Structures are given as structure tokens and as C-alpha cells.
Amino acid sequence: MSEDLKGYKGKAKKVLEEKNIRIWDILRIKTHKTEYEGILLPRNEYSKPDYVEIKLENNYNVGINFEDITEITKIGEKEAHYKIPEKKFPRTKGFPEVTLLGTGGTVASRLDYTTGAVIPAFTPGELFSAVPELADICNLETEILFKMLSENMKPGVWQKLAEKVEDLANSGKDGIIIAHGTDTMGYTSSALSFMLKDLSIPVVLVGSQRSSDRPSSDAALNLINAATVASSDIAEVMVVMLGSSSHNYGLIHKGTLVRKMHTSYRNTFRTIDDIPMGMVKDGKIHMFKKEYNKKSNKKTKALTDFEEKIGLVYSYPGLTNEEIHFYIDKGYKGIVLIGTGLGHVSTRVFNSIKRAIEENIIVLMTSQTLHGFIGMNVYSTGRELLDLGVIPGQNLIPETAYIKLGWVLGNTDSLEEAKELLSTNIAGEFIEREIPIAFNYDSDQLIKEFDSK
């Protein structure tokens, strides 16, 4: 399939047009230092100009600065086929009925080895073709709700997702998978955890760190593990992603305690301050936590009201009153402070914090360390902040604190009730204590320590 030079700009596009080169043509490119041969790929519209991107024979992509190219030659053509051959997804009597909701990106895909293109799979037939193991786990239906990058997520999306989960849970579905980009997955899992009351079925968020055109892709295994958990009796909002770089098991994380901790590792997601709920390996679920909500006949309710005017303020040595005054002057209803250590900010900004609280803006304290509890009674700075009216966030990670504060203020107009709710464990966001293993766990430790409990 011949295409325009999608995503190409500047000199690179001009020269490619002059040479009558199009997407999917096979090129030989010589630079000052080396030589490449591969298939010309389309580029994102926001990509840097003056780069040429090709897929090499080893299936990796490379971007080449046009200024470094000394010679570019078309040596062949390959037609790109975007459609995955669909096989009818088999329905097995008695298997769980699971719905996969798409929010954007590629939940599963396959590599077209002829063209080098990564082909997205989403319909049940496409997913069965790309990941046939799914048919051994559940009866699957799919629906695309959104097509957006995860960094473009916003409260309105969480609200619509929660309402969709409510509809599916109350219509007899046995489980839900939400395909989601990894960058803001923790925000969405936290939001759904607060918004979904009396959740009666599993809700599993899943994504991939490496696309399916890479030999080390985690996409298929993550989807298989997510389907396994979505077919279980765990009625919680969870994130299920790879648990180790060895690519052999997934971990089940509670939606309010999970965070992406590395830009590119496949096992980037970690439960903070606690151990994961469990692991999934070879189609079997091994729970580390024995207490969790189980499937029921309860009616799931979506309580989606959310106050969007919540500020996140990161404490740093140069923080000024002016920055906090900004949120006050703009009519924000709550501020989450991401403080240092046990929950501290510079005494220089106490005046603006005092003003915020006097104007009925709730100020909630979290810590940059992520692990550990807020302890504002230990040092004088913390005690003074407590005296001003700052609320300690206990073990809340900043994104969960942001979600909780927005949800609480969206569901009550009473300042006193809001303060009480912020100190109440609503969606498993608070833990009683941090156990030593939680700071640096691995699966072998977890199995050994928690198997017999």
C-alpha cells in the first residue's frame, strides 16, 4: 500500500519526494560512518524534522539524522497490509465472559514480517489471531472507548470509564480488562478504585512497555495474565504487568498502591509500601494477600463526581509563596504538597499555606520518598504545619493523594466531612504498617514468606 510521507518534514521530506520514495519502500542509506538497509516507516506528526526512520532486518527501528546521510537509494518495495487475518474467537460454554475496553494505543499487535509494520489487533478475531492463548481463558468481547495517548488522560475519561464498568458489571459480565498506556495507568487505576463502589467483578488495567515489533515485547504475556486475573474471583481494581525482567510472571497490584517506577523496564510497576496482591504465572494465580474483595451479586455503583481544581506542588529548595498563591488566586479547592522526608516544606512558604487554609482550601501532605509514612509530629517544621491545618497523607503516594482529594471534594461540600474522608481508608489506599520486605521485594521472597500465611 503506497502512502504519502506521513510524519516527514523539512529537507528529509523534500529529498524523499524528489526521489519518488514512499512509506514502505526498501532503502539503502549511507552515512558518514556506516550503512543501513531497511523499510521506510511512517513517523509521528510530532516527531523531530529532518530524520528518516527505517525498520532494519533485525526488526528494530532506527532514526537517522538527514544531515548525516550521504546517499539514499530505493532498492525495492513492500506492500503494507494493515488488516490482521481474523479467526473466529471460539466461545466455550462455562468460560468467564470478559470485556476488553480500549482507551488508546495497542493492547496487542503482531509484526508484519513482509513490511516491518506493527499491526494493531483489537477485535476478538484479531486478538485471537495475535494471542490465541486468550481463547483458553475466557470468552472475549472488545469495545474501543477512547483513542488517546495516556498522557492526555483527564478526569472526564475516568468518569466515562467508571460509568462503563458500572454498566458491564451490572449486566452480567464476569470481568473487565482496560487496555491503557503505562505512563498514567496508576492515576486511572486509583481513580476507578475510588469511583467504583461495591465493585462486583475484577477490573484489570494492562499495557505494555515494549511494542510487539520487538523481540522482548511484554504485550502478549501481559494480556494473557490480565485475562487470567479478569476471569478470577478478585473483585478489585488492579494493575497486572510483568513482575520481573525474566519475562516469566506478572504481578497483581492494588489500584491505589501502584506506581510506574522505571521509564523502560518491563517490570516497571511496583506496589508501594506493601507487597503486591499476588502473582500470575503459567495461567495460575498465586495470592500473597489473603484478604481482598471477592465477586458478588452486589450492584456496582459509579460515583464519578470529581473536583478538577486540585494542585500538585512539589517542594524544592527554591519553592516560593508566589507559587502557592497562584493556586489560591486561581480558585483551586485543594492542594497536594509533595514534601521532603516525613512531610516537610520550607518555612518560607508557611504564609501562603496559612492563607490557603484560611480560605478553606484543603492542603494534604505527601512525601517525595514514596516509601514510608508521613510523620509530621517528629520535627518542629512538621508540627508547625499540623498547627496550620495541613492534613498528613499517611502512606499516600502523590498521585493517589491527588485522586483521593479530587474525588472527596467532588462528593461533599462539607469541609469537615472532606477532612474526615481524607483520613478514612476508602479504597485500600491506607495500610496499617510498612513491612520491611515491601521496599525491595521479589517473587521468590514473597512466595517463601507469605505462602504459609
NORNORRA-V462167 format. One record per residue. N is the residue number from 1. PHI is phi in degrees with one decimal (999 if undefined). Layout:
# NORNORRA-V462167
N PHI
N PHI
This chain:
# NORNORRA-V462167
1 999
2 -80.3
3 -127.5
4 -68.4
5 -83.1
6 -59.7
7 86.9
8 -90.0
9 -139.7
10 60.9
11 -61.2
12 -58.9
13 -63.2
14 -60.9
15 -68.6
16 -61.3
17 -66.2
18 -61.4
19 -90.7
20 58.0
21 -95.4
22 -128.4
23 -53.7
24 81.4
25 -71.5
26 -88.9
27 -121.4
28 -112.6
29 -120.6
30 -105.8
31 -117.7
32 -63.6
33 -114.2
34 -155.7
35 -137.1
36 -124.1
37 -139.1
38 -175.9
39 -97.2
40 -68.9
41 -103.6
42 -67.9
43 -122.3
44 -64.7
45 -63.6
46 -97.9
47 -68.1
48 -62.8
49 -71.9
50 64.0
51 -122.3
52 -114.0
53 -116.5
54 -130.7
55 -101.2
56 -78.8
57 -62.9
58 -83.2
59 78.2
60 -92.8
61 -95.8
62 -138.7
63 -102.6
64 -119.5
65 -63.8
66 -60.5
67 -65.9
68 -88.8
69 -84.0
70 -101.1
71 -155.3
72 -134.6
73 -132.7
74 -83.5
75 -118.4
76 174.6
77 -136.8
78 -135.2
79 -83.9
80 -91.9
81 -112.5
82 -84.0
83 -87.4
84 -80.2
85 -58.9
86 -90.1
87 -112.3
88 -61.0
89 -69.7
90 -69.7
91 -102.0
92 -114.1
93 -59.2
94 90.7
95 -74.9
96 -60.8
97 -94.1
98 -119.4
99 -112.8
100 -102.8
101 -101.6
102 -96.2
103 -114.2
104 144.4
105 76.4
106 -120.1
107 -74.0
108 -149.3
109 -158.9
110 -135.1
111 -94.8
112 -82.7
113 -69.2
114 -72.4
115 -104.6
116 86.1
117 -81.1
118 -93.5
119 -105.5
120 -70.9
121 -121.9
122 -140.8
123 -64.5
124 -53.0
125 -65.5
126 -66.1
127 -64.8
128 -65.5
129 -67.6
130 -79.8
131 -133.2
132 -62.8
133 -61.5
134 -60.4
135 -69.6
136 -86.8
137 -113.2
138 -157.6
139 -93.6
140 -113.1
141 -122.1
142 -133.4
143 -153.2
144 -90.7
145 -93.2
146 -142.6
147 -129.0
148 -146.6
149 -70.0
150 -64.7
151 -70.1
152 -96.0
153 -62.3
154 -154.2
155 -53.6
156 -59.9
157 -68.5
158 -59.5
159 -63.2
160 -67.1
161 -62.6
162 -62.0
163 -64.7
164 -67.7
165 -61.3
166 -56.2
167 -60.7
168 -68.0
169 -62.9
170 -86.3
171 -102.5
172 104.5
173 -67.3
174 -93.4
175 -172.5
176 -132.8
177 -111.2
178 -115.3
179 -80.4
180 -148.4
181 -63.3
182 -77.4
183 -61.7
184 -119.4
185 -60.4
186 -63.8
187 -63.5
188 -66.1
189 -63.9
190 -67.7
191 -60.0
192 -66.1
193 -61.7
194 -79.4
195 -77.1
196 -97.6
197 -95.7
198 56.0
199 -58.1
200 -107.6
201 -139.8
202 -69.1
203 -125.7
204 -120.4
205 -91.6
206 -148.6
207 -155.3
208 -145.8
209 -89.1
210 -132.1
211 -69.9
212 -70.9
213 -83.6
214 -105.2
215 -58.8
216 -95.7
217 -59.5
218 -105.0
219 -61.3
220 -65.6
221 -66.2
222 -61.0
223 -67.5
224 -62.2
225 -64.5
226 -64.1
227 -64.3
228 -61.9
229 -69.9
230 -66.4
231 -95.0
232 -92.4
233 -102.3
234 -88.3
235 -89.8
236 -137.1
237 -86.4
238 -135.8
239 -111.5
240 -121.9
241 -141.5
242 -55.4
243 -104.8
244 -152.8
245 -72.6
246 -79.4
247 64.8
248 -121.7
249 -159.0
250 -113.3
251 -111.3
252 -104.4
253 -108.8
254 -68.5
255 -61.6
256 -99.8
257 -120.5
258 -110.2
259 -146.9
260 -77.3
261 -116.6
262 -150.5
263 -68.3
264 -134.7
265 -58.9
266 -70.6
267 -95.3
268 -72.5
269 -85.7
270 -133.6
271 -78.7
272 -96.3
273 74.7
274 -145.4
275 -92.6
276 -61.1
277 -64.9
278 179.3
279 -133.6
280 -129.5
281 -147.3
282 53.0
283 79.9
284 -120.6
285 -100.1
286 -121.0
287 -86.6
288 -91.7
289 -96.2
290 -89.8
291 -106.7
292 -158.1
293 -71.4
294 -112.0
295 -53.4
296 -151.0
297 -97.9
298 -63.8
299 -88.6
300 -71.1
301 -122.3
302 -99.7
303 -101.8
304 -101.6
305 -60.1
306 -148.5
307 -84.1
308 -81.9
309 -86.9
310 -118.7
311 -98.4
312 -111.8
313 -117.8
314 -89.5
315 -74.6
316 -149.3
317 -57.5
318 -101.1
319 -58.5
320 -121.5
321 -58.3
322 -55.6
323 -66.4
324 -75.9
325 -58.9
326 -55.4
327 -65.3
328 -65.1
329 -66.8
330 -88.0
331 80.0
332 -68.6
333 -97.3
334 -154.5
335 -133.7
336 -100.2
337 -90.0
338 -100.2
339 -84.1
340 -88.5
341 49.4
342 -78.9
343 117.7
344 -125.0
345 -135.3
346 -61.5
347 -63.0
348 -62.4
349 -102.1
350 -62.4
351 -61.7
352 -70.9
353 -64.7
354 -61.0
355 -62.7
356 -57.5
357 -68.2
358 -63.9
359 -96.3
360 64.5
361 -95.9
362 -75.3
363 -116.7
364 -115.6
365 -99.1
366 -127.9
367 -124.7
368 -67.9
369 -70.1
370 71.5
371 -79.7
372 100.0
373 -107.5
374 -65.3
375 -136.6
376 -85.1
377 -92.4
378 -79.5
379 -115.2
380 -61.1
381 -59.6
382 -63.6
383 -64.3
384 -65.9
385 -65.1
386 -61.7
387 -63.0
388 -70.8
389 114.9
390 -67.7
391 -95.1
392 -71.0
393 -91.2
394 52.9
395 -102.4
396 -61.2
397 -78.8
398 -53.6
399 -67.3
400 -69.3
401 -62.3
402 -60.8
403 -64.0
404 -63.4
405 -63.1
406 -64.8
407 -69.3
408 -61.1
409 -70.3
410 -78.5
411 -113.9
412 -152.2
413 -98.0
414 -89.3
415 -63.2
416 -67.5
417 -65.1
418 -60.5
419 -63.0
420 -66.6
421 -65.4
422 -67.3
423 -100.3
424 -106.6
425 -77.9
426 -97.7
427 -132.1
428 74.3
429 -77.7
430 -100.6
431 -118.7
432 -72.5
433 -159.6
434 -92.2
435 -88.2
436 -54.0
437 -67.4
438 -64.8
439 -72.2
440 -154.5
441 -89.2
442 -139.1
443 -65.3
444 -63.4
445 -61.0
446 -63.7
447 -62.9
448 -64.4
449 -82.5
450 -113.5
451 -59.8
452 -91.2
453 -96.8
